[in-house]
Amino acid sequence: MAEELEPEQLNTYFALMESVSLLHHAVEQQVRAAGELSYVQFQLLARLADAPKRQLTMTALADGVVYSRSGLTHQAGLLEKAGLITRASSPEDQRATLVTITRDGLDRVAKILPGHIELVRELLFTPLSTTDLTALGDTMTKVRDHMRAQPPRSAAPRNRHT
């Protein structure tokens, strides 16, 4: 049987999960109200808007937003139907699909971004001092890098029932 978490670990875990849930919920509502998108759709468009040539492969997008490839294919289909992105085979690798944000997609990001920045600043950064912000950034970078170093679930060995 696994050992229990120490009280400080458990409190930190609960505080982190509750904070992430509260922030995610508020951001999801803001993105939907301002741009009629889900948060994951906004993430995809924002990553594309920030990418070189405003395009990425489907694989790079899925890895960047930590989303399944099948889920991403569905979301990309919705965004393409709405005229916010285009998809095409990569000229360098026919197996790869390039996703490019359209002018309408850039306009949608620009419409959402001011309220998004204001919300994130208010909910996440306002209660933090500069020292707190630096410490939180350093800590979350370590945690993220540790988690990203783990093999993806799809690459992990499967438990076989015999």
C-alpha positions in Angstrom: 0.0 0.0 0.0 1.3 3.5 -0.9 2.3 5.9 1.9 -0.1 8.8 2.6 0.9 12.3 1.6 2.3 14.4 4.4 -0.2 17.1 5.6 1.8 19.9 3.9 1.9 17.9 0.6 -1.8 17.2 0.8 -2.7 20.9 1.5 -0.5 22.0 -1.3 -2.0 19.5 -3.7 -5.6 20.6 -2.8 -4.7 24.3 -3.0 -3.1 23.8 -6.5 -6.0 21.7 -7.8 -8.6 24.1 -6.5 -6.8 27.1 -7.9 -6.3 25.5 -11.3 -10.0 24.6 -11.4 -11.2 28.1 -10.4 -8.9 29.7 -13.0 -9.8 27.3 -15.7 -13.5 27.8 -15.1 -13.2 31.6 -15.2 -11.1 31.5 -18.3 -13.4 29.1 -20.0 -16.4 31.4 -19.3 -14.5 34.5 -20.5 -13.3 32.8 -23.8 -16.7 31.5 -24.5 -18.4 34.9 -23.8 -15.8 37.0 -25.7 -15.2 34.7 -28.7 -17.6 31.9 -28.8 -14.8 29.3 -28.4 -13.9 26.6 -26.0 -10.8 27.1 -24.0 -9.0 24.4 -26.0 -10.0 26.1 -29.3 -8.6 29.4 -28.0 -5.4 27.7 -26.9 -5.0 26.2 -30.4 -5.6 29.6 -32.1 -3.3 31.4 -29.7 -0.5 29.0 -30.2 -0.9 29.3 -34.0 -1.0 33.1 -33.8 2.3 33.0 -31.9 4.0 30.4 -34.1 6.5 31.1 -36.9 4.6 31.6 -40.1 1.5 31.3 -38.0 1.4 27.5 -38.6 2.3 24.3 -36.8 1.9 20.6 -37.4 -1.0 18.8 -35.8 1.5 16.8 -33.7 3.1 20.0 -32.4 -0.3 21.5 -31.6 -1.4 18.4 -29.7 1.8 18.3 -27.7 1.7 22.0 -27.0 -1.8 22.0 -25.6 -1.6 18.5 -24.1 -4.6 17.2 -26.0 -5.2 13.8 -27.7 -4.6 13.7 -31.4 -8.1 12.4 -32.0 -9.6 15.2 -29.9 -7.4 17.7 -31.7 -8.6 16.4 -35.0 -12.2 17.1 -33.9 -11.4 20.6 -32.6 -9.4 21.4 -35.7 -12.4 20.3 -37.9 -14.7 22.7 -35.9 -12.2 25.6 -36.3 -11.7 24.9 -40.0 -15.5 24.8 -40.6 -15.7 28.2 -38.8 -13.0 29.5 -41.1 -10.5 30.2 -38.3 -7.8 27.7 -39.5 -6.8 25.8 -42.6 -5.2 22.3 -42.8 -3.0 21.0 -45.6 -0.3 18.4 -46.1 3.1 19.5 -45.3 5.3 20.1 -48.4 8.3 18.7 -46.4 6.5 15.6 -45.0 3.4 14.3 -46.6 2.5 12.4 -43.4 2.3 15.6 -41.4 -0.6 18.0 -41.5 0.1 21.7 -41.3 -2.4 23.9 -39.5 -2.5 27.6 -40.3 -4.5 30.3 -38.6 -6.6 32.5 -41.0 -7.2 36.2 -40.8 -10.5 35.5 -39.1 -8.7 33.3 -36.6 -6.2 36.1 -35.8 -9.1 38.5 -35.5 -10.9 36.2 -33.0 -7.8 35.9 -30.9 -7.4 39.7 -30.9 -11.0 40.0 -29.8 -10.6 37.5 -26.8 -7.1 38.5 -25.7 -7.6 41.8 -23.8 -10.3 40.3 -21.5 -8.3 37.1 -21.2 -5.2 39.0 -20.1 -7.2 41.1 -17.6 -8.8 38.1 -16.1 -5.6 36.2 -15.7 -3.8 39.2 -14.3 -6.7 39.7 -11.7 -7.1 36.1 -10.6 -3.6 34.8 -10.8 -1.1 37.6 -10.5 -2.8 40.3 -8.4 -2.3 38.5 -5.0 1.4 37.8 -5.7 4.4 39.9 -4.9 7.3 40.0 -7.4 9.1 37.5 -5.2 6.0 35.2 -5.1 5.7 35.4 -8.8 9.3 34.4 -9.4 9.1 31.6 -6.9 5.8 30.3 -8.4 7.2 30.5 -11.9 10.3 28.7 -11.0 8.4 26.0 -9.1 5.8 25.4 -11.8 8.5 25.2 -14.4 10.3 22.5 -12.4 7.0 20.6 -12.0 6.1 20.9 -15.7 9.5 19.9 -16.9 9.4 16.8 -14.6 6.0 15.9 -15.8 6.9 16.4 -19.5 10.0 14.1 -19.0 7.7 11.2 -18.1 6.8 9.0 -21.1 3.4 9.8 -22.6 0.6 7.4 -21.6 0.6 6.0 -25.2 4.2 5.0 -24.8 3.9 3.5 -21.3 3.8 -0.3 -21.1 0.3 -1.7 -20.9 -0.9 -4.0 -18.2 -1.9 -7.2 -19.7 -4.6 -9.3 -18.0 -3.7 -12.9 -18.4 
